[in-house]
């Protein structure tokens, strides 16, 4: 799915034109720091909803410790609780303005704990959690198995971007042009059908109740290879069986591509891979 992410910097937006241009989802900055609303968040939500354009939210974090993270996520959830996002709720850890670096520069361990706490609270509130960062941050600052259970939104604008970091969304440029927006805008590709995943998640209240909906999920696994992951739970990992599994999870033309395997791995990591 082709998408954009926006904040008040994009100004007034014609969402009808945005959708006509082929954009399929929008990630909206809801807030930043501890705690400030984006000036355009409510306007942008109304715009998306007026044209049935799926959207999610992100919070640009300044948190340097868990107390500040608690203030951030509390404000964030209070802000979005009356909306119906069909894309994830995200903690943005990029530190593009160097605020954290210039105001205490938390340790990697603390940054990992902040991400984990924030995402855990998002999930407890019934939403789908995600972490945004660039390749350097995911590699050197918040690289921890503690965060493997959360989907990643990777910012990598290079011609040959990193392919080793599993990601649900890839932000591939900050210099996009989209009808209906006068400024440059960040462009993204989503490798998962988040509206469908989140719909299923809400239907089962984040947990599968086999007795009521007859949906059976594979045990979760956290391997970097779908083949190894299936083997680890005793499942046939042949291409033909993976093709059947992919079809059961909404991938109709499975060819074993990197993107398709990442989708399956992300579902498996969250215990949402259907049998």
C-alpha positions, 0 to 999 in steps of 0.5 A: 500500500502506498502512503504518506506521513504528514504534520502541520508542516504540510499545511492545508490538504485536499484529501480528495485529491490525495486519494485520487492520486493513488495514496492508500493510507496516511500517517498523521502526527498527533503530538510531540513531546510531553505534551503538545498536540499537532496543530492540524491533527483533528483537521487531518483526521476529518479530511481522511475520514471524509474520503474514507482514507485509512490513517494511523497516528504517530507521536514524536517522542522527547522522553528521556526516562520512563516518567516522561514516557508515561506523560507522553503516552497518556496524552497520546492515547487520550488524544486519539481515543475517540478516533478509529485508526486502521493503521498503527499508533507509533512512537517516533524515535528519530530525534531529527532535531537533536532534542534528546541528544542536547538534553541528556542523551538517554542511554540505549537501554533507556531508549529501549525501555521507553519504546517498550513501555510506550508500545505496551501501553498502546497495546493495552489500550486496544491499538496496534503499536509500532516503532519509527526510526531510521536505520542507524537508530534501529541498528545502533540505539534501539537494537534489542530483542525486547522490541522484536514483538513490535512492528517497525516503521523504517526510514531509509531514503537511500537508493539501496536501502537496508534490507536486513531490518524487518519492517511493516512500513518503509519510508523511502523519501522525504521529497515526495510530490502528491496532488492536493499537497503543496509542500514536499511530503514523506512517502511510504510503502506498507508491506502489511494490510494493517486495516485487515489486521487491526479489524481482526485484532479488534474482533478478537480483542487482541486475543484469539478465542477459538471457541467463538470464531473458529480461527486458529493461529500458529504459535508465535515465533521470532525467527528472521527466516520464515522457513526457520520459524515454521521449522521451529514450531514443527510445521512443513516449511516447503514453498508449497505449504508457505504458499498455502499459509500466505493465501490464508493470511491475505497474500494471494500471489506468494512468490517468496519475496522479501516483502511477502516473507516480512509480512508473514514474519510480522504476523507470526511475531505477534501470534497472528499467523492464521493456519 
